[in-house]
């Protein structure tokens, strides 16, 4: 089995498909790898399990036709503090992000987009966020790409540190923040918002999902500020 997996890892799994005596687990692992591919979508609104126009209107305080529940997970020594330690932010918020993802994960994918339309992913050619920049280059995607990136849960985990860092660091200029990231579950109306103000928000139209995250044990170290109107 070990030599089959080694061959699989180097891209040779296809050679085993259809042969007598093939290990079924290797076959399913091969299919999983195919399904695990990261996708780039210029238009993605129809893939979301909620109405994005309504959601953006809610965030802008102009559309209250749908009931949303939201909360911001903050730490007094980090959020909006001029001398906040970015390393401390990563130490506290990357695990929070991971825990939220795993808590509502059901094997589906995640749609990562900006909080407004028409924003390029990379406003410069700097060398920050090297893993994300390499991902774009490897897939022949221009830095000016303005759509969404679709991740499996496993892939989201691989890029979690840079996604959590993105709004605060992508400009390469201290104190100059970029647009927030909305990380949407592809089946549940739930959004993890990564803010350049060094905090993470969780928003959902489902009260039970919201309450589950809002009162989760892993959130106990944060000051949780619920959105107005909850």
N, C-alpha and C positions, 0 to 999 in steps of 0.2 A: 504493500500500500504506500509506503514512504516514497518508493521510486516513481510511482504513478503521480503522486502529488508534486514531486519535484519537477517532473516533466510538465505537469499542468501549469505550475507556477511560471515556467519559462515559455508558455504559450503553446505547448504541444498537446493540450487536452483533446483537441479535435481528432488526433490520431487514434484515440482510444474509443471514440464513439462509433458504434456499429460493429466492433470486434467482439467475437465470442469471449465470454469470460470477463467482460468489462465490469468494473466495480460500479454499482449503481450510485454509490455516494460520490464518486468522482464525476459521474455524468451530471448529477444535480449540482455539484459544486461548479462545474463548467457553465451550466445554465445560470446559476446565481451570479457568476462573474459577468455574463452578458447583460443580465438585468441590472447590474450594479453600476453601469456606465453613467458618467455625469453628462447631462445634456444642457445645451444652451438654447433658450427659446426667446425670440424677439417679441413675439406676442404670447402671452401666457394667462391672460385674465380668465379665459374659459376653463383653465385647469384648476383654478382656485375653488375651494368649497364655500366661498362666500362672495358677495358682490363687492368688488374692489372699489367701484365708484362710491358706493355707500360707505365703505370703510374709510376711504380718504376724506369723504365729507364729514364723517364722524370725528376724525382726527383734527379737521380744520374747524370744528364747531359749526358746521353749516348743514349737516344732515343727521337728524335724529329719528329717522323712520324705522330703524332697526335697533333693537336693544343690544348694546355691547357692554361687556364687563372688562375692566382693565385695572391693572395695578403696576406700580413702579417699585422695583426692588432696589433700595438705596442703602448706602453706608455713609454716615455723616462725615467721615474723614476722607471720603473720596468724591462723591457726587458734586460737580460744579466747584470744586476747590482748586484755586490757582496752583497750589503747590502739592496737589494730590500725587501720590506715587502710582505711576502706571503699572509698575510691577505688582504692587499690592492689589490693584484692580484685577489684573489677570489671575492672581492667586485666589481671589475670592469669587470672581464672576465666571471664569471658565468652568469650574465645577458646577456652579449654579445653572449655567446654560446646559451643560451635559445632563444634569439631573432632570431638568424640565423636559428635554428631548426624550430621554429614556422613559420618563414617567408616562408620557402620552404616546410613545411610539407603538405602532401596531404593524410594523413591517412595511409601511408605506413610504413614500418619498417626501422630500421637503423642497419647497420652492422659495428661493432666495432672491429678493428684489429690493429696490430702493423704495423709500416711502413716498416718492412722487414719480411722475412719469418723465421720461426723456433725459435721464441722468447717465452719463458714461460711467463705466465701472472704474476706470482709472483716469484721473484728471491730469496725469503727468507720466513721465517715463522714469521715475525714481526707482531705487532698488529696494524699497520697503515692501512688506508683504510678499516675500519671494516665492512662497508656495503657491499662492493664488495667481501671481503673475506667470509663474511657470505653467500652471494649469491652463491658463488662457493661451499661452504660446504653443503648448503641446497640442492643443485642439484647433490651432490656426484661427483663434478668435482675436479680433482687434481690441486694443485697450479702450477704444471708443464705443464698444458694444453697450447697448442700452436696455437689454432685456433682462430675463431672469436666468438663474443657474439652478438646475434641478439636481439635488443630491439624494442618494440613499442615506439611511441613517448611519451606516458605516462610514461613508465618504464624508458626511457632515462632521463626524467625530474626528476624522483625519485633519480637517481644516478648521476645527473649532477655535483654536487659538487666534488664527488670523481673522476669522469672521468676527469674533468678539472684539478684536483690535481695530477693525476696519474703519469705522467712522472717525475715530480719534487719530489714526496714524496715516491714512492713505494720502493726505495732502502733503505730508512731509514737512509741515510747518507747525511749530508749537502754537497751540491756541487757536489754530484755524481748523474747524471741524467740517467734515463732509456730511452728506446726507445719511440718515439712519438706514439701517437694514431691517427689512421685514422678512422673517423666516417663518413661512407658513406651512403648516401640515397640509398635505395634499388631499386628505379625506375629511379631517375634522376642522371646523371653523375656529382654529386656534393659531395665534401669531406670537412669535417671540420677537420683540423689537430690540435691536441693539442700538443704543444711543451713544453719540459722541460725547455726551455729558457724563460718561462713565457710570452708566447704570443700565439695567435691563428691565424691560416691561413685558408683561404677559397680557394678551387681550383675547377674548373669545365671546361669541354670541351664546355659548352654552354655559349656563350658570354653574352646573355641576362640575364641568371641566375647570372653569375658573376657580371655584372654591377648592378643588383638589390641589391645584398648584399654589393658590394663595395661602393655604394653611398647611402645606407640606412641611415635614420635619426639616428637610434640607434648606428651607427658607428661613429658619428660625433666627439666623444670625443677621438678618437684614431688617431695616426699617421698611415696612411695606405700606406704601401710600396708594390707596385706592383712587381710581379716577372719579371725578365729579359725576354724579348721576348713577353710580352703582346701586 
